[in-house]
Structures are given as structure tokens and as C-alpha cells.
Amino acid sequence: MKKWIALFLALVVLAGMSVACASAEAPDDSAWILPETIEMTEKVTDVFNEAMKNLLGVHYEPLGYLGEKDGTYCILCRATVVVPDAKPYYALVYVNAAGVQNIWDIWMDKHANP
């Protein structure tokens, strides 16, 4: 069930990115590059792990690689605050070689329970 929710979220984000890219009038060299699959590549995994190594308080489990723009990768993660009985939630984590650029939490109380 969790994988289906994650896949659904990834597809929604990818569809939104595709619509945004397709609606642009002129070609944009800085548009998001969408992968054929959401499978984490070795390069993306290495950048993600390096960026997250000093982040404390929340554990981010990468579920899928959603796209890249100008060297910044968007990764769908399952996040869990590091406290007893914490409820997991989903987040979009943006990382590049310089570290974490942004984290967007996606709260879904109904579906976040493990």
C-alpha cells in the first residue's frame, strides 16, 4: 500500500511538471529533466546521501527520483521525525552537490500510518 501511495504521489508530481513544461511557449533550457523511471540512480543516491549526512531530527528514506534541474535533484522521500511513535509523512527533498536546497513536507494523515 505504501509503495502505491508513493508511486501515485510521484506520478502526480511528474504530471504537474510535464504540464508546466509543455505549457511553456518557448523552449526553456533550464526546464526539469524527467527520468524514465523513478528508480534512484547511483549518482543521485550519492548526492542525496552526502547532502543528508549532517541533517538531524528527521530520517528521510528516498522512495524515488523525480527529476533534475540545473544540478538539483528532486527526490520523493518518506520522512519520520526521530522521536518515539512518530507518524511518517512524505516530503519532496531537493538536493545538489552543495547540500539540501529545500524540503517540502506533504502531510497526509489518513495515509501516513505505516
DSSP file (Angstrom, degrees, kcal/mol; ACC not computed):
  #  RESIDUE AA STRUCTURE BP1 BP2  ACC     N-H-->O    O-->H-N    N-H-->O    O-->H-N    TCO  KAPPA ALPHA  PHI   PSI    X-CA   Y-CA   Z-CA
    1    1 A M     >        0   0    0      0, 0.0     4,-2.1     0, 0.0     5,-0.2   0.000 360.0 360.0 360.0 -42.2    0.0    0.0    0.0
    2    2 A K  H  >  +     0   0    0      1,-0.2     4,-2.6     2,-0.2     5,-0.2   0.897 360.0  50.8 -62.5 -40.8    2.8    2.4    0.9
    3    3 A K  H  > S+     0   0    0      1,-0.2     4,-2.7     2,-0.2    -1,-0.2   0.873 108.6  52.0 -66.6 -35.4    4.5    1.9   -2.4
    4    4 A W  H  > S+     0   0    0      2,-0.2     4,-2.6     1,-0.2    -1,-0.2   0.901 110.4  48.2 -66.7 -39.9    1.3    2.6   -4.3
    5    5 A I  H  X S+     0   0    0     -4,-2.1     4,-2.7     2,-0.2    -2,-0.2   0.933 113.4  47.3 -64.7 -45.2    0.8    5.8   -2.4
    6    6 A A  H  X S+     0   0    0     -4,-2.6     4,-2.5     1,-0.2    -2,-0.2   0.913 113.2  48.4 -62.6 -42.4    4.4    6.8   -3.1
    7    7 A L  H  X S+     0   0    0     -4,-2.7     4,-2.5     2,-0.2    -1,-0.2   0.905 111.1  50.8 -64.5 -41.4    4.1    5.9   -6.8
    8    8 A F  H  X S+     0   0    0     -4,-2.6     4,-2.3     2,-0.2    -2,-0.2   0.932 111.3  48.0 -61.1 -46.3    0.8    7.8   -7.0
    9    9 A L  H  X S+     0   0    0     -4,-2.7     4,-2.4     1,-0.2    -2,-0.2   0.915 111.7  50.3 -60.6 -43.0    2.4   10.9   -5.5
   10   10 A A  H  X S+     0   0    0     -4,-2.5     4,-2.8     1,-0.2    -1,-0.2   0.913 110.5  49.1 -62.4 -42.5    5.4   10.6   -7.8
   11   11 A L  H  X S+     0   0    0     -4,-2.5     4,-2.6     2,-0.2    -1,-0.2   0.881 110.1  51.3 -65.6 -37.7    3.1   10.3  -10.8
   12   12 A V  H  X S+     0   0    0     -4,-2.3     4,-2.2     2,-0.2    -2,-0.2   0.927 112.8  45.5 -63.6 -44.5    1.1   13.4   -9.7
   13   13 A V  H  X S+     0   0    0     -4,-2.4     4,-2.5     2,-0.2    -2,-0.2   0.927 114.0  48.8 -64.9 -44.6    4.3   15.4   -9.3
   14   14 A L  H  X S+     0   0    0     -4,-2.8     4,-2.6     1,-0.2    -2,-0.2   0.900 110.7  50.6 -62.4 -40.6    5.6   14.2  -12.7
   15   15 A A  H  X S+     0   0    0     -4,-2.6     4,-2.5     2,-0.2    -1,-0.2   0.912 110.8  49.3 -63.8 -41.8    2.3   15.0  -14.4
   16   16 A G  H  X S+     0   0    0     -4,-2.2     4,-2.2     2,-0.2    -2,-0.2   0.910 112.0  47.8 -63.0 -42.7    2.4   18.5  -12.9
   17   17 A M  H  X S+     0   0    0     -4,-2.5     4,-2.5     2,-0.2    -2,-0.2   0.903 112.0  50.5 -64.2 -40.7    6.0   19.0  -14.1
   18   18 A S  H  X S+     0   0    0     -4,-2.6     4,-2.8     2,-0.2    -2,-0.2   0.911 110.8  47.9 -64.7 -43.1    5.1   17.7  -17.5
   19   19 A V  H  X S+     0   0    0     -4,-2.5     4,-1.9     2,-0.2    -1,-0.2   0.916 112.5  49.5 -63.5 -43.0    2.1   20.1  -17.9
   20   20 A A  H  < S+     0   0    0     -4,-2.2     4,-0.4     1,-0.2    -2,-0.2   0.907 114.5  44.7 -63.3 -41.5    4.2   23.0  -16.7
   21   21 A C  H >< S+     0   0    0     -4,-2.5     3,-0.8     1,-0.2    -2,-0.2   0.895 113.7  49.7 -69.7 -39.5    6.9   22.2  -19.2
   22   22 A A  H 3< S+     0   0    0     -4,-2.8    -1,-0.2     1,-0.2    -2,-0.2   0.784 105.4  57.9 -71.3 -26.8    4.5   21.6  -22.1
   23   23 A S  T 3< S+     0   0    0     -4,-1.9    -1,-0.2    -5,-0.2    -2,-0.2   0.581  79.3 109.2 -82.9  -8.2    2.7   24.8  -21.5
   24   24 A A    <   -     0   0    0     -3,-0.8     4,-0.1    -4,-0.4    -3,-0.0  -0.472  62.4-147.8 -68.7 137.0    5.8   27.0  -21.9
   25   25 A E  S    S+     0   0    0     -2,-0.2    -1,-0.1     2,-0.1     3,-0.0   0.910  80.7  36.6 -73.9 -42.7    5.7   28.9  -25.2
   26   26 A A  S    S-     0   0    0      1,-0.1    -1,-0.1     0, 0.0    -2,-0.0  -0.820  99.8 -92.9-111.1 150.7    9.4   28.9  -25.8
   27   27 A P        -     0   0    0      0, 0.0     2,-0.6     0, 0.0    -2,-0.1  -0.342  38.2-150.1 -59.9 140.1   11.9   26.1  -25.1
   28   28 A D    >   -     0   0    0      1,-0.1     3,-1.6    -7,-0.1    -4,-0.0  -0.952  11.4-161.8-118.6 114.0   13.5   26.5  -21.7
   29   29 A D  T 3  S+     0   0    0     -2,-0.6    -1,-0.1     1,-0.3     0, 0.0   0.696  93.2  55.8 -67.2 -17.5   17.0   25.2  -21.3
   30   30 A S  T 3  S+     0   0    0     39,-0.1    -1,-0.3    -3,-0.1     3,-0.1   0.147  80.7 129.2-101.1  20.3   16.5   25.2  -17.5
   31   31 A A  S <  S-     0   0    0     -3,-1.6    39,-0.3     1,-0.1     2,-0.1  -0.306  71.0 -87.0 -71.0 157.6   13.4   23.0  -17.5
   32   32 A W        -     0   0    0    -15,-0.1     2,-0.6    37,-0.1    37,-0.2  -0.421  35.6-139.1 -64.2 136.7   13.1   20.0  -15.3
   33   33 A I  B     -A   68   0A   0     35,-3.4    35,-1.9    -2,-0.1    -1,-0.1  -0.899  19.4-151.3 -98.4 117.3   14.6   16.8  -16.8
   34   34 A L        -     0   0    0     -2,-0.6    33,-0.2    33,-0.2    32,-0.1  -0.758   8.5-131.6 -95.3 132.1   12.3   13.9  -16.0
   35   35 A P        -     0   0    0      0, 0.0     3,-0.1     0, 0.0    -1,-0.0  -0.352  16.2-123.1 -75.5 161.4   13.6   10.4  -15.7
   36   36 A E  S    S+     0   0    0      1,-0.1     2,-0.3    -2,-0.1    -2,-0.0   0.810  98.0  20.2 -73.0 -29.5   12.0    7.5  -17.4
   37   37 A T  S    S-     0   0    0      2,-0.2    -1,-0.1    28,-0.0    28,-0.0  -0.907  74.8-126.1-132.1 162.9   11.6    5.7  -14.1
   38   38 A I        +     0   0    0     -2,-0.3    27,-2.9    26,-0.1    38,-0.1   0.354  66.1 130.7 -89.9   7.5   11.6    6.9  -10.5
   39   39 A E        -     0   0    0     25,-0.2     2,-0.3     1,-0.1    -2,-0.2  -0.388  66.1-112.5 -63.3 133.5   14.4    4.5   -9.6
   40   40 A M        -     0   0    0     23,-0.1     2,-0.1    -2,-0.1    -1,-0.1  -0.503  30.8-144.7 -68.2 126.5   17.2    6.1   -7.7
   41   41 A T     >  -     0   0    0     -2,-0.3     4,-2.5     1,-0.1     5,-0.2  -0.444  24.1-109.7 -84.9 166.5   20.4    6.1   -9.8
   42   42 A E  H  > S+     0   0    0      2,-0.2     4,-2.4     1,-0.2     5,-0.2   0.906 119.0  50.0 -62.8 -41.7   23.9    5.7   -8.2
   43   43 A K  H  > S+     0   0    0      2,-0.2     4,-2.3     1,-0.2    -1,-0.2   0.933 112.8  45.2 -63.4 -47.1   24.7    9.4   -8.9
   44   44 A V  H  > S+     0   0    0      1,-0.2     4,-2.7     2,-0.2    -2,-0.2   0.901 112.7  52.0 -64.5 -41.1   21.5   10.7   -7.3
   45   45 A T  H  X S+     0   0    0     -4,-2.5     4,-2.9     2,-0.2     5,-0.2   0.912 109.6  49.5 -61.2 -43.4   21.9    8.4   -4.3
   46   46 A D  H  X S+     0   0    0     -4,-2.4     4,-2.2     2,-0.2    -2,-0.2   0.921 113.0  45.9 -63.3 -44.6   25.4    9.6   -3.7
   47   47 A V  H  X S+     0   0    0     -4,-2.3     4,-2.4     2,-0.2    -2,-0.2   0.917 114.6  49.1 -63.9 -43.0   24.4   13.3   -3.9
   48   48 A F  H  X S+     0   0    0     -4,-2.7     4,-2.2     2,-0.2    -2,-0.2   0.946 112.2  47.0 -61.1 -50.3   21.4   12.6   -1.6
   49   49 A N  H  X S+     0   0    0     -4,-2.9     4,-0.9     1,-0.2    -1,-0.2   0.897 113.5  48.2 -61.4 -41.6   23.4   10.7    1.0
   50   50 A E  H  < S+     0   0    0     -4,-2.2     3,-0.5    -5,-0.2     4,-0.3   0.912 113.4  47.5 -65.1 -42.6   26.1   13.4    1.0
   51   51 A A  H  < S+     0   0    0     -4,-2.4    49,-0.5     1,-0.2     3,-0.4   0.844 116.7  43.1 -66.9 -33.8   23.6   16.2    1.4
   52   52 A M  H >< S+     0   0    0     -4,-2.2     3,-1.5     1,-0.2    -1,-0.2   0.527  84.6  95.7 -92.0  -6.7   21.6   14.5    4.1
   53   53 A K  T 3< S+     0   0    0     -4,-0.9    -1,-0.2    -3,-0.5    -2,-0.1   0.774  92.3  37.4 -62.7 -27.8   24.6   13.2    6.3
   54   54 A N  T 3  S+     0   0    0     -3,-0.4     2,-0.5    -4,-0.3    -1,-0.3   0.363  88.7 111.5-103.8   5.3   24.5   16.1    8.7
   55   55 A L    <   -     0   0    0     -3,-1.5     2,-0.3    -4,-0.0    -3,-0.0  -0.690  49.2-171.6 -82.3 124.6   20.8   16.6    8.8
   56   56 A L        +     0   0    0     -2,-0.5    -2,-0.1     1,-0.1     3,-0.0  -0.815  52.3  36.4-117.0 155.0   19.5   15.6   12.3
   57   57 A G  S    S+     0   0    0     -2,-0.3    25,-2.8    25,-0.0     2,-0.4   0.012 105.4  58.7 101.0 -27.9   16.0   15.2   13.8
   58   58 A V  E     - B   0  81A   0     23,-0.3     2,-0.6    24,-0.1    23,-0.2  -0.999  69.2-143.0-136.8 133.1   14.2   13.6   10.8
   59   59 A H  E     - B   0  80A   0     21,-3.1    21,-2.0    -2,-0.4     2,-0.6  -0.854  16.4-160.4 -94.8 124.2   15.0   10.5    8.9
   60   60 A Y  E     - B   0  79A   0     -2,-0.6    19,-0.2    19,-0.2    30,-0.1  -0.923   3.4-165.9-108.9 117.2   14.4   10.8    5.1
   61   61 A E  E     - B   0  78A   0     17,-2.8    17,-2.6    -2,-0.6     2,-0.2  -0.898  22.6-130.2-101.8 113.7   14.1    7.5    3.2
   62   62 A P  E     + B   0  77A   0      0, 0.0    15,-0.3     0, 0.0     3,-0.1  -0.454  31.0 172.2 -68.2 130.0   14.3    8.1   -0.5
   63   63 A L  E     -     0   0A   0     13,-3.5     2,-0.3     1,-0.3    14,-0.2   0.685  61.8  -8.5-106.7 -28.5   11.5    6.5   -2.4
   64   64 A G  E     - B   0  76A   0     12,-1.5    12,-2.7   -25,-0.1     2,-0.6  -0.941  55.4-119.9-172.6 147.4   12.0    7.8   -5.9
   65   65 A Y  E     + B   0  75A   0    -27,-2.9    10,-0.2    -2,-0.3     3,-0.1  -0.828  28.8 179.5 -92.2 119.2   14.0   10.2   -8.1
   66   66 A L  E     -     0   0A   0      8,-2.9     2,-0.3    -2,-0.6     9,-0.2   0.716  51.0 -49.7 -99.3 -23.8   11.5   12.6   -9.8
   67   67 A G  E     - B   0  74A   0      7,-1.1     7,-2.7   -33,-0.2     2,-0.3  -0.956  41.3-116.8 167.5 174.0   13.7   14.9  -11.8
   68   68 A E  E     +AB  33  73A   0    -35,-1.9   -35,-3.4    -2,-0.3     2,-0.3  -0.997  17.9 178.3-140.2 141.1   16.7   17.2  -12.2
   69   69 A K  E >  S- B   0  72A   0      3,-2.4     3,-2.1    -2,-0.3   -37,-0.1  -0.937  75.0 -21.1-145.3 120.2   17.1   20.9  -13.0
   70   70 A D  T 3  S-     0   0    0     -2,-0.3     3,-0.1     1,-0.3   -38,-0.1   0.843 128.1 -48.0  52.0  39.9   20.4   22.7  -13.1
   71   71 A G  T 3  S+     0   0    0      1,-0.3     2,-0.5    25,-0.1    26,-0.4   0.463 113.1 118.5  83.1   1.1   22.2   20.0  -11.0
   72   72 A T  E <   -B   69   0A   0     -3,-2.1    -3,-2.4    24,-0.1     2,-0.4  -0.890  51.3-151.7-103.2 129.9   19.4   20.0   -8.3
   73   73 A Y  E     -BC  68  95A   0     22,-3.4    22,-2.1    -2,-0.5     2,-0.5  -0.815   4.6-146.5-104.1 138.7   17.6   16.7   -7.9
   74   74 A C  E     -BC  67  94A   0     -7,-2.7    -8,-2.9    -2,-0.4    -7,-1.1  -0.916  22.2-176.5-103.0 124.4   14.0   16.3   -6.6
   75   75 A I  E     -BC  65  93A   0     18,-2.6    18,-3.0    -2,-0.5     2,-0.5  -0.981  23.5-136.9-128.3 126.8   13.5   13.1   -4.5
   76   76 A L  E     -BC  64  92A   0    -12,-2.7   -13,-3.5    -2,-0.4   -12,-1.5  -0.700  35.7-178.1 -78.7 126.9   10.3   11.8   -3.1
   77   77 A C  E     -BC  62  91A   0     14,-3.1    14,-2.3    -2,-0.5     2,-0.6  -0.901  34.1-130.9-128.4 155.1   11.0   10.7    0.5
   78   78 A R  E     -BC  61  90A   0    -17,-2.6   -17,-2.8    -2,-0.3     2,-0.4  -0.943  36.6-160.2 -98.7 119.5    9.2    9.1    3.4
   79   79 A A  E     -BC  60  89A   0     10,-3.5    10,-2.6    -2,-0.6     2,-0.4  -0.825  15.5-178.6-109.6 141.2   10.1   11.2    6.4
   80   80 A T  E     -B   59   0A   0    -21,-2.0   -21,-3.1    -2,-0.4     2,-0.1  -0.973  27.4-127.5-139.4 122.9    9.9   10.3   10.1
   81   81 A V  E     -B   58   0A   0      6,-0.4     2,-2.1    -2,-0.4   -23,-0.3  -0.458  33.2-115.1 -64.8 139.9   10.8   12.6   12.9
   82   82 A V  S    S+     0   0    0    -25,-2.8    -1,-0.1    -2,-0.1   -24,-0.1  -0.493  79.6 101.5 -85.3  74.0   13.3   10.8   15.2
   83   83 A V  S >  S-     0   0    0     -2,-2.1     3,-1.4     0, 0.0    -2,-0.0  -0.960  83.3 -78.3-144.3 157.3   11.1   10.5   18.3
   84   84 A P  T 3  S+     0   0    0      0, 0.0    -3,-0.0     0, 0.0    -2,-0.0  -0.311 112.4   5.4 -59.9 140.7    9.1    7.5   19.7
   85   85 A D  T 3  S+     0   0    0      1,-0.2     2,-0.2    -3,-0.0    -3,-0.1   0.705  86.5 166.3  61.1  25.7    5.8    6.8   18.0
   86   86 A A    <   -     0   0    0     -3,-1.4    -1,-0.2    -5,-0.2    -4,-0.0  -0.476  35.0-127.4 -70.9 140.1    6.3    9.4   15.3
   87   87 A K        -     0   0    0     -2,-0.2    -6,-0.4    26,-0.1    26,-0.1  -0.760  24.1-127.1 -87.3 130.0    4.0    9.2   12.3
   88   88 A P        +     0   0    0      0, 0.0     2,-0.3     0, 0.0    -8,-0.2  -0.360  30.2 179.2 -72.1 157.2    5.8    9.1    8.9
   89   89 A Y  E     -C   79   0A   0    -10,-2.6   -10,-3.5    18,-0.1     2,-0.3  -0.877  27.6-100.8-144.8 176.0    4.9   11.5    6.2
   90   90 A Y  E     -CD  78 106A   0     16,-1.7    16,-3.9    -2,-0.3     2,-0.3  -0.759  34.9-179.4-106.1 152.8    6.1   12.2    2.7
   91   91 A A  E     -CD  77 105A   0    -14,-2.3   -14,-3.1    -2,-0.3     2,-0.6  -0.997  28.6-132.2-148.4 148.0    8.4   15.0    1.5
   92   92 A L  E     -CD  76 104A   0     12,-2.8    12,-2.8    -2,-0.3     2,-0.5  -0.924  30.0-163.8 -98.1 120.0    9.9   16.3   -1.6
   93   93 A V  E     -CD  75 103A   0    -18,-3.0   -18,-2.6    -2,-0.6     2,-0.6  -0.917   6.1-159.2-111.4 127.2   13.6   16.8   -0.9
   94   94 A Y  E     +CD  74 102A   0      8,-3.1     7,-3.4    -2,-0.5     8,-1.4  -0.924  22.4 166.5-107.8 119.8   15.7   19.0   -3.3
   95   95 A V  E     +CD  73 100A   0    -22,-2.1   -22,-3.4    -2,-0.6     2,-0.3  -0.927  11.4 167.6-131.9 154.4   19.5   18.4   -3.1
   96   96 A N  E >   - D   0  99A   0      3,-2.2     3,-2.0    -2,-0.3   -24,-0.1  -0.848  58.8 -73.2-147.3-171.8   22.6   19.2   -5.1
   97   97 A A  T 3  S+     0   0    0    -26,-0.4     3,-0.1     1,-0.3   -25,-0.1   0.749 129.1  57.6 -61.4 -23.5   26.3   19.0   -4.6
   98   98 A A  T 3  S-     0   0    0      1,-0.3     2,-0.3     0, 0.0    -1,-0.3   0.599 117.7-105.8 -82.6 -11.5   26.1   22.0   -2.2
   99   99 A G  E <   -D   96   0A   0     -3,-2.0    -3,-2.2   -52,-0.0     2,-0.4  -0.885  69.3  -2.5 126.5-157.3   23.7   20.1    0.1
  100  100 A V  E     +D   95   0A   0    -49,-0.5    -5,-0.3    -2,-0.3     3,-0.1  -0.597  51.1 178.5 -75.4 128.2   20.0   20.3    0.9
  101  101 A Q  E     -     0   0A   0     -7,-3.4     2,-0.3     1,-0.4    -6,-0.2   0.769  62.9 -16.2 -99.4 -34.4   18.3   23.1   -1.1
  102  102 A N  E     -D   94   0A   0     -8,-1.4    -8,-3.1     2,-0.0    -1,-0.4  -0.968  48.4-153.9-167.8 152.1   14.7   22.7    0.0
  103  103 A I  E     -D   93   0A   0     -2,-0.3     2,-0.6   -10,-0.2   -10,-0.2  -0.977   8.7-166.6-136.2 122.5   12.3   20.3    1.7
  104  104 A W  E     -D   92   0A   0    -12,-2.8   -12,-2.8    -2,-0.4     2,-0.2  -0.942  15.8-144.4-109.6 114.7    8.6   20.4    1.1
  105  105 A D  E     -D   91   0A   0     -2,-0.6     2,-0.6   -14,-0.2   -14,-0.3  -0.571   6.3-158.5 -78.0 140.1    6.5   18.3    3.5
  106  106 A I  E     -D   90   0A   0    -16,-3.9   -16,-1.7    -2,-0.2     2,-0.5  -0.922  11.1-159.9-119.2 101.2    3.5   16.5    2.2
  107  107 A W        +     0   0    0     -2,-0.6     2,-0.2   -18,-0.2     3,-0.1  -0.725  22.5 162.7 -89.6 125.7    1.1   15.8    5.1
  108  108 A M    >>  +     0   0    0     -2,-0.5     4,-1.7     1,-0.1     3,-1.2  -0.642   8.6 179.2-138.4  75.2   -1.4   13.0    4.5
  109  109 A D  T 34 S+     0   0    0      1,-0.3     4,-0.5     2,-0.2     3,-0.2   0.840  80.3  54.8 -50.0 -40.7   -2.7   12.0    8.0
  110  110 A K  T 34 S+     0   0    0      1,-0.2    -1,-0.3     2,-0.1     3,-0.2   0.855 121.9  27.0 -63.5 -35.0   -5.0    9.4    6.5
  111  111 A H  T <4 S+     0   0    0     -3,-1.2    -1,-0.2     1,-0.1    -2,-0.2   0.446  99.4  84.8-109.1  -2.3   -2.3    7.6    4.5
  112  112 A A     <  +     0   0    0     -4,-1.7    -1,-0.1    -3,-0.2    -3,-0.1   0.639  60.2 107.9 -81.5 -13.3    0.8    8.3    6.5
  113  113 A N              0   0    0     -4,-0.5   -26,-0.1    -5,-0.2   -24,-0.0  -0.415 360.0 360.0 -67.4 137.2    0.5    5.5    9.0
  114  114 A P              0   0    0      0, 0.0    -1,-0.2     0, 0.0  -112,-0.1   0.507 360.0 360.0 -67.0 360.0    3.0    2.7    8.5
